[in-house]
């Protein structure tokens, strides 16, 4: 868990430093950073999708995942409930920023494969690399949205901890490091694009309503392993 602890600590440090920098930024510069985060989310989301889509063994799975996940999330009103909760503390801007930060920190090869490799081989290289990237990213997000971005550290810890425990539990982690990772990354790439559109105020996709879509690929592979061989 050392790599995950380092990654979490880097987000906390970055959030504190970024929030201090925010105090010296005028409104026009904060707007520039706001737009920069939206554009970066679009670029990273598209990159994640296009890199993993050619490796997919089930090209329609991400469509089914988004459809099923979107219906489930909308029924639970995940986006509305979360934004209302966060908005009470820091406004709607913080809500959108925190959602985007969590997606960028959690959805990606480093943040999924990293804890699995840490659990199975003791190699923390991916997590240390991810920690460096997240340190810089959290600073920029906090300089834009404030100290509230620090809450993403707890979410990242739980996310990576889940995959760490999964890696410890799995006797054969080849599936976790291969096809399933690709499918999760494809869905995650779409969600990051959706958050970027929200940050740029192009389209409020209510991204959190689609978060349950990330559960569909693991369920599919579990069903496939148990009943389809």
TAHU-V111216 format. One record per residue. N is the residue number from 1. RES is the residue in one letter. PHI is phi as a letter, one per 20 degrees, with the letter a starting at -180 (999 if undefined). PSI is psi in whole degrees, 0 to 359 (* if undefined). NEAR is the number of other ideal C-beta (glycine too) atoms within 12 Angstrom. Layout:
N	RES	PHI	PSI	NEAR
N	RES	PHI	PSI	NEAR
This chain:
1	X	999	358	24
2	X	g	317	21
3	X	f	319	38
4	X	f	320	41
5	X	f	319	23
6	X	f	316	30
7	X	f	315	45
8	X	f	316	36
9	X	f	322	27
10	X	f	322	34
11	X	f	320	46
12	X	f	313	30
13	X	f	314	25
14	X	f	321	35
15	X	f	319	41
16	X	f	312	24
17	X	f	316	24
18	X	f	320	38
19	X	f	328	29
20	X	f	322	17
21	X	f	328	24
22	X	g	327	31
23	X	f	335	15
24	X	e	5	11
25	X	e	134	22
26	X	f	170	11
27	X	g	319	11
28	X	f	327	10
29	X	f	326	18
30	X	f	324	26
31	X	f	320	18
32	X	f	315	17
33	X	f	322	30
34	X	g	311	32
35	X	f	324	21
36	X	f	319	24
37	X	f	323	40
38	X	f	315	34
39	X	f	320	24
40	X	f	321	30
41	X	f	317	43
42	X	f	313	29
43	X	f	314	20
44	X	f	322	33
45	X	f	314	36
46	X	f	319	22
47	X	f	315	24
48	X	f	317	36
49	X	f	310	33
50	X	f	330	18
51	X	f	325	20
52	X	e	336	35
53	X	g	318	24
54	X	f	337	12
55	X	e	356	21
56	X	f	135	27
57	X	e	348	22
58	X	c	78	24
59	X	g	338	18
60	X	e	357	17
61	X	f	323	34
62	X	f	329	34
63	X	f	314	22
64	X	f	322	21
65	X	f	314	38
66	X	f	321	35
67	X	f	309	21
68	X	f	314	26
69	X	f	321	38
70	X	f	319	31
71	X	f	316	18
72	X	f	315	23
73	X	f	323	31
74	X	f	319	24
75	X	f	325	15
76	X	e	351	19
77	X	l	48	16
78	X	f	317	26
79	X	f	311	33
80	X	f	314	21
81	X	f	316	20
82	X	f	315	28
83	X	f	321	28
84	X	f	322	16
85	X	f	313	21
86	X	f	322	29
87	X	f	331	21
88	X	f	332	14
89	X	e	321	21
90	X	b	10	25
91	X	n	169	17
92	X	f	328	25
93	X	f	316	30
94	X	f	321	34
95	X	g	311	35
96	X	f	319	40
97	X	f	318	47
98	X	f	320	46
99	X	f	313	47
100	X	f	319	45
101	X	f	315	47
102	X	f	319	42
103	X	f	316	45
104	X	f	321	46
105	X	f	324	49
106	X	e	328	44
107	X	e	105	45
108	X	r	161	40
109	X	g	314	34
110	X	g	318	35
111	X	e	349	45
112	X	d	308	43
113	X	f	326	37
114	X	g	305	42
115	X	f	332	46
116	X	f	315	40
117	X	f	323	32
118	X	f	320	36
119	X	f	324	32
120	X	e	329	26
121	X	c	348	19
122	X	n	7	17
123	X	e	117	20
124	X	d	14	28
125	X	g	313	19
126	X	f	318	34
127	X	f	323	42
128	X	f	321	24
129	X	f	316	24
130	X	f	322	38
131	X	f	319	37
132	X	f	315	23
133	X	f	317	28
134	X	f	330	44
135	X	g	312	29
136	X	f	315	24
137	X	f	318	39
138	X	f	327	46
139	X	f	316	32
140	X	f	317	38
141	X	f	316	49
142	X	f	327	41
143	X	f	337	33
144	X	e	316	39
145	X	d	347	39
146	X	o	183	33
147	X	f	342	31
148	X	g	339	35
149	X	f	341	46
150	X	f	336	36
151	X	f	339	33
152	X	f	338	39
153	X	f	318	37
154	X	f	322	25
155	X	f	318	30
156	X	f	318	48
157	X	f	315	33
158	X	f	320	21
159	X	f	306	35
160	X	f	326	43
161	X	f	324	28
162	X	f	315	27
163	X	f	330	43
164	X	f	312	36
165	X	f	324	20
166	X	f	320	30
167	X	f	322	34
168	X	f	323	21
169	X	f	323	15
170	X	f	126	22
171	X	f	324	11
172	X	c	106	14
173	X	e	7	25
174	X	f	323	16
175	X	f	318	25
176	X	f	329	36
177	X	e	356	28
178	X	d	250	22
179	X	g	316	25
180	X	f	320	39
181	X	f	319	40
182	X	f	314	32
183	X	f	319	41
184	X	f	320	46
185	X	f	324	41
186	X	f	310	43
187	X	f	316	45
188	X	f	322	43
189	X	f	318	38
190	X	f	319	40
191	X	f	323	44
192	X	f	320	41
193	X	f	316	37
194	X	f	320	40
195	X	f	325	45
196	X	f	319	40
197	X	f	323	26
198	X	f	317	36
199	X	f	323	41
200	X	e	359	25
201	X	l	32	16
202	X	e	315	17
203	X	b	125	16
204	X	e	99	22
205	X	e	358	32
206	X	l	59	28
207	X	g	320	45
208	X	f	336	38
209	X	f	342	32
210	X	e	359	38
211	X	g	321	37
212	X	g	345	28
213	X	f	334	39
214	X	f	344	42
215	X	e	341	23
216	X	f	313	33
217	X	g	314	38
218	X	f	320	29
219	X	f	319	24
220	X	f	314	30
221	X	f	326	29
222	X	f	314	18
223	X	f	318	14
224	X	f	317	19
225	X	f	324	17
226	X	e	323	10
227	X	d	337	10
228	X	d	351	10
229	X	m	*	6
